[in-house]
């Protein structure tokens, strides 16, 4: 557990980097746990991938819990990184908690949520699509803190996921927005994300926001262009409740960070996978076992986890899963939002052609 100079502890099983301590202190000031004239019930951690947004958020969550300010936390994240939150809490949280990743069909998720209870902090992790489909149930659960991970997922103000997050956020005492940058392709993307984190910054009306900060240009006047005269005000308001950290600025970061993401096959694909395993055992136990036989079988299983399986008779390749490609899509979305370059290494040709 890391103690700051004024006595407020960052309850994590790690020694935080300087920028992580600064981000923690920034949010604690906004939330009123450290002395400051700045106050906000929402904060944005604009920290690039690999700078430790999750660890910092865990520290903030623990401090709020230890101070008695929160009892229930809702983390909304892309499907492919739900398991990362469970792993990071297990690794770093130095405070009592109970965490559940809401999975399965809608009924199972709702049942899991209804049975979450206990004296320790309750943490529910769910993906964005499920969040808007379960909005009524999540609202009834009454989370005290809502975390929007990869917050650029709600950059479009009028889609179902964004609207649900706006409504859920309005009922929560605290809100955190985590993203490498709130501005992806257009500066107008700021509005929806900040309507979730703190609507007092840019207001409740998208059209009033757009009219104040943007000129409509292009064919049919459909393209918003940020007014030069309003650029400074937009940035000042945006950063009033945001902590920014880039890899280039965080000189004390390690040279390389390995992030493993667990991807679950869909039920139908998992059934095929298990069938291949049984078939492999039967074949190998009933005949001559050679290195070639074993490698061939392992190769087919590996190919299936990538989403494809070959037909030995027709030489055709069938796509049986989108799980791994969906996870890649989430990664691509985050990298593109930050304007970074990415190298993708695929093992099989069908995976490359699928993109």
C-alpha positions in Angstrom: 0.0 0.0 0.0 1.6 3.3 -1.2 1.2 6.3 1.1 1.3 9.8 -0.4 3.0 12.7 1.3 -0.1 14.0 2.9 -1.2 10.6 4.3 -3.7 9.5 1.7 -2.9 5.9 0.7 -3.0 4.5 -2.8 -4.1 1.0 -1.8 -2.3 -1.1 -4.4 0.2 -4.0 -4.3 2.8 -2.1 -6.4 5.1 0.9 -6.4 3.3 3.3 -8.8 5.2 5.3 -11.3 5.3 9.1 -10.8 2.7 9.8 -13.4 0.3 7.3 -11.8 0.7 8.9 -8.4 0.1 12.3 -10.0 -3.1 11.0 -11.8 -4.3 9.5 -8.5 -3.8 12.8 -6.7 -5.4 14.7 -9.5 -8.6 12.6 -9.2 -8.6 12.6 -5.4 -8.6 16.4 -5.5 -11.5 16.5 -7.9 -13.4 14.0 -5.8 -12.7 15.9 -2.5 -10.4 13.4 -0.8 -7.4 15.8 -1.1 -7.6 19.5 -0.4 -8.2 21.6 -3.6 -10.4 24.3 -5.0 -11.2 22.1 -7.9 -14.2 19.9 -7.6 -15.9 17.5 -10.0 -17.8 14.2 -9.6 -16.3 13.0 -12.8 -12.7 12.8 -14.1 -11.0 11.7 -17.3 -7.7 9.8 -17.4 -6.4 10.5 -20.9 -3.5 8.0 -20.6 -2.1 6.2 -23.6 -2.1 2.4 -23.8 0.7 1.0 -21.5 0.8 3.9 -19.1 -1.3 2.2 -16.4 -4.8 3.5 -16.6 -6.2 0.3 -15.0 -3.8 0.3 -12.1 -4.4 4.0 -11.4 -8.2 3.4 -11.5 -7.8 0.5 -9.0 -6.0 2.8 -6.7 -8.7 5.5 -7.0 -11.4 2.9 -6.4 -9.7 1.5 -3.3 -9.2 5.0 -1.8 -12.9 5.9 -2.4 -13.9 2.5 -0.8 -11.7 2.9 2.2 -13.1 6.4 2.8 -16.6 4.9 2.8 -17.6 6.9 -0.3 -18.5 3.9 -2.6 -19.9 0.4 -2.2 -20.6 -0.6 -5.7 -18.5 -0.1 -8.9 -19.6 -0.7 -12.5 -16.8 -1.1 -15.0 -17.9 -0.9 -18.7 -15.3 -2.0 -21.2 -14.9 -3.6 -24.6 -15.7 -7.3 -24.6 -12.1 -8.4 -25.3 -10.6 -6.7 -22.2 -13.2 -7.7 -19.5 -10.9 -10.4 -18.2 -8.0 -7.9 -17.9 -9.9 -6.1 -15.2 -10.3 -9.3 -13.2 -6.6 -10.1 -13.5 -5.5 -6.5 -12.6 -7.7 -6.4 -9.6 -6.3 -9.7 -8.4 -2.8 -8.5 -8.9 -2.9 -5.0 -7.6 -6.0 -4.3 -5.3 -4.9 -4.0 -1.7 -8.4 -3.7 -0.3 -11.4 -6.0 0.2 -13.5 -6.5 -2.9 -15.7 -8.9 -4.8 -15.5 -8.8 -8.6 -17.7 -10.5 -11.1 -17.4 -10.3 -14.9 -21.0 -10.5 -16.2 -21.1 -13.2 -18.9 -23.5 -15.6 -20.5 -26.9 -14.8 -21.8 -29.0 -11.8 -20.5 -30.8 -13.8 -17.8 -27.6 -15.2 -16.4 -26.1 -11.7 -16.3 -29.1 -10.2 -14.5 -29.2 -13.1 -12.0 -25.5 -12.6 -11.3 -26.0 -8.9 -10.7 -29.0 -9.5 -8.4 -27.0 -11.8 -6.2 -24.0 -9.5 -5.8 -23.9 -8.6 -2.1 -21.6 -8.5 0.9 -19.6 -6.2 3.1 -16.7 -5.8 0.8 -16.7 -3.5 -2.3 -18.8 -5.0 -5.1 -17.4 -4.6 -8.6 -19.3 -5.6 -11.8 -17.6 -5.7 -15.1 -19.6 -5.7 -18.3 -19.2 -4.8 -22.0 -20.8 -1.8 -23.7 -23.5 -3.7 -25.6 -24.6 -5.5 -22.5 -24.6 -2.3 -20.5 -27.2 -0.6 -22.7 -29.3 -3.8 -23.0 -29.2 -4.1 -19.2 -29.5 -0.4 -18.4 -32.6 -0.9 -16.2 -31.0 -3.7 -14.2 -27.7 -1.8 -13.8 -29.6 1.4 -12.8 -31.5 -0.6 -10.1 -28.2 -2.0 -8.8 -27.2 1.6 -8.1 -23.5 1.8 -8.7 -21.7 4.5 -6.8 -18.8 4.7 -9.3 -19.0 4.0 -13.0 -15.8 3.5 -15.1 -16.0 3.9 -18.9 -12.9 2.1 -20.2 -11.8 2.9 -23.7 -14.3 5.8 -23.4 -14.0 6.7 -27.1 -16.5 3.8 -27.6 -19.2 6.3 -26.6 -17.9 9.2 -28.8 -21.1 9.2 -30.9 -23.7 11.0 -28.8 -26.9 9.4 -30.2 -26.1 5.7 -30.3 -27.7 3.3 -27.8 -24.5 2.6 -25.8 -23.8 6.3 -25.4 -27.3 7.2 -24.3 -27.3 4.4 -21.8 -24.0 5.5 -20.3 -25.2 9.1 -20.1 -28.3 8.1 -18.1 -26.4 5.6 -15.9 -23.7 8.2 -15.2 -26.2 10.8 -14.2 -27.3 8.6 -11.3 -23.8 7.7 -10.1 -21.9 9.7 -7.5 -18.6 9.3 -9.3 -17.5 8.7 -12.9 -14.2 7.9 -14.6 -13.5 8.0 -18.3 -10.4 6.1 -19.5 -9.0 6.6 -22.9 -5.8 7.4 -24.8 -7.6 10.4 -26.2 -11.1 11.7 -26.3 -10.5 13.2 -29.7 -10.3 10.4 -32.4 -11.1 11.7 -35.9 -13.1 14.8 -35.0 -13.0 17.2 -32.0 -16.8 17.0 -31.8 -16.2 13.5 -30.3 -15.5 15.2 -27.0 -19.1 16.0 -26.3 -20.6 12.6 -25.8 -17.8 11.4 -23.6 -17.9 14.5 -21.4 -21.6 14.3 -21.2 -21.0 11.0 -19.4 -18.1 12.1 -17.2 -19.4 15.6 -16.3 -22.1 17.3 -18.3 -21.4 20.6 -16.6 -18.3 21.0 -18.8 -20.0 21.1 -22.2 -23.7 21.0 -21.3 -26.5 18.6 -22.1 -27.2 19.7 -25.7 -25.1 18.4 -28.5 -26.4 21.0 -30.9 -25.7 23.9 -28.5 -22.2 22.5 -28.1 -21.6 22.1 -31.8 -23.0 25.6 -32.5 -20.7 27.2 -30.0 -17.4 25.5 -31.0 -17.8 24.5 -34.6 -18.6 25.8 -38.0 -20.5 23.5 -40.4 -18.6 23.2 -43.7 -18.3 20.9 -46.7 -20.9 19.7 -49.0 -24.3 20.3 -47.5 -22.7 21.9 -44.4 -22.5 18.5 -42.7 -18.9 18.6 -41.5 -18.1 20.2 -38.2 -14.9 22.3 -38.2 -13.5 23.6 -34.9 -13.5 27.4 -34.7 -10.0 28.7 -34.3 -11.3 31.3 -31.9 -12.8 28.6 -29.6 -10.0 26.1 -29.7 -8.3 27.4 -26.5 -11.6 27.4 -24.6 -12.4 23.9 -25.7 -9.0 22.5 -24.6 -9.1 24.4 -21.3 -12.6 23.1 -20.4 -11.6 19.6 -21.5 -8.4 19.5 -19.4 -10.1 21.0 -16.4 -11.1 17.6 -15.3 -8.6 15.5 -17.2 -5.2 14.1 -16.5 -3.0 13.5 -19.6 -0.1 11.1 -19.8 1.7 9.9 -22.9 4.4 7.3 -23.2 6.9 9.9 -24.4 6.3 11.9 -21.2 6.4 9.0 -18.8 10.2 8.5 -18.8 10.2 6.1 -15.9 8.1 3.5 -17.8 9.7 0.1 -18.7 10.8 -0.3 -22.3 8.2 -2.9 -23.1 4.9 -3.9 -21.6 3.3 -7.3 -22.3 -0.5 -7.4 -22.2 -2.2 -10.7 -22.6 -5.9 -10.8 -23.5 -8.0 -13.9 -23.0 -10.5 -14.6 -25.8 -13.4 -17.0 -25.3 -14.8 -19.0 -28.2 -18.5 -18.7 -28.9 -20.5 -21.8 -27.7 -20.8 -23.3 -31.2 -17.1 -22.9 -32.0 -16.2 -24.3 -28.6 -18.3 -27.3 -29.3 -16.4 -27.9 -32.6 -13.1 -27.5 -30.8 -14.0 -30.1 -28.1 -15.2 -32.4 -30.9 -11.8 -32.1 -32.6 -10.1 -32.9 -29.3 -12.1 -36.0 -28.8 -11.6 -37.1 -32.4 -7.8 -36.5 -32.0 -7.6 -38.7 -28.9 -9.6 -41.4 -30.6 -7.4 -41.4 -33.7 -4.1 -41.2 -31.8 -5.1 -44.0 -29.3 -6.2 -46.3 -32.1 -3.2 -46.0 -34.4 0.4 -45.2 -34.7 1.4 -42.1 -32.9 3.9 -40.0 -34.9 5.1 -36.4 -34.5 3.4 -35.6 -37.8 0.0 -36.8 -36.6 0.3 -34.8 -33.4 1.5 -31.6 -35.1 -1.3 -31.9 -37.6 -4.0 -32.2 -35.0 -2.5 -29.3 -32.9 -2.4 -27.2 -36.0 -6.1 -27.7 -36.7 -6.9 -26.8 -33.1 -4.8 -23.7 -33.4 -6.4 -22.8 -36.7 -9.8 -23.1 -35.1 -8.9 -20.7 -32.3 -8.2 -18.1 -35.0 -11.7 -18.6 -36.2 -11.3 -20.9 -39.2 -11.3 -24.6 -40.0 -10.3 -26.4 -43.2 -12.3 -29.2 -44.9 -10.0 -32.1 -45.8 -12.2 -33.3 -48.7 -12.8 -30.0 -50.5 -9.8 -28.0 -49.3 -12.3 -25.2 -48.5 -11.9 -23.0 -45.4 -14.9 -22.2 -43.2 -15.1 -19.4 -40.7 -16.6 -20.7 -37.4 -15.7 -18.0 -34.9 -15.3 -14.2 -34.8 -14.0 -14.0 -31.2 -10.4 -13.4 -32.0 -11.1 -11.0 -34.8 -13.5 -9.0 -32.6 -10.8 -8.7 -30.0 -8.4 -7.5 -32.6 -11.0 -5.0 -33.7 -11.1 -3.5 -30.2 -7.3 -3.2 -30.2 -7.3 -1.6 -33.6 -10.0 0.9 -32.5 -7.9 1.9 -29.5 -4.7 2.3 -31.5 -6.3 4.3 -34.2 -7.9 6.6 -31.7 -4.5 7.4 -30.4 -3.0 7.9 -33.9 -0.4 5.1 -33.4 1.0 2.5 -35.8 0.4 -1.2 -35.3 2.1 -4.4 -36.5 -0.2 -7.5 -36.7 1.4 -10.9 -37.0 -1.1 -13.7 -38.1 -0.3 -17.4 -38.2 -2.8 -18.4 -40.9 -3.7 -16.8 -44.3 -7.5 -16.9 -43.7 -7.1 -14.6 -40.7 -5.3 -12.1 -42.8 -7.9 -12.2 -45.6 -10.7 -11.8 -43.1 -9.6 -8.3 -42.4 
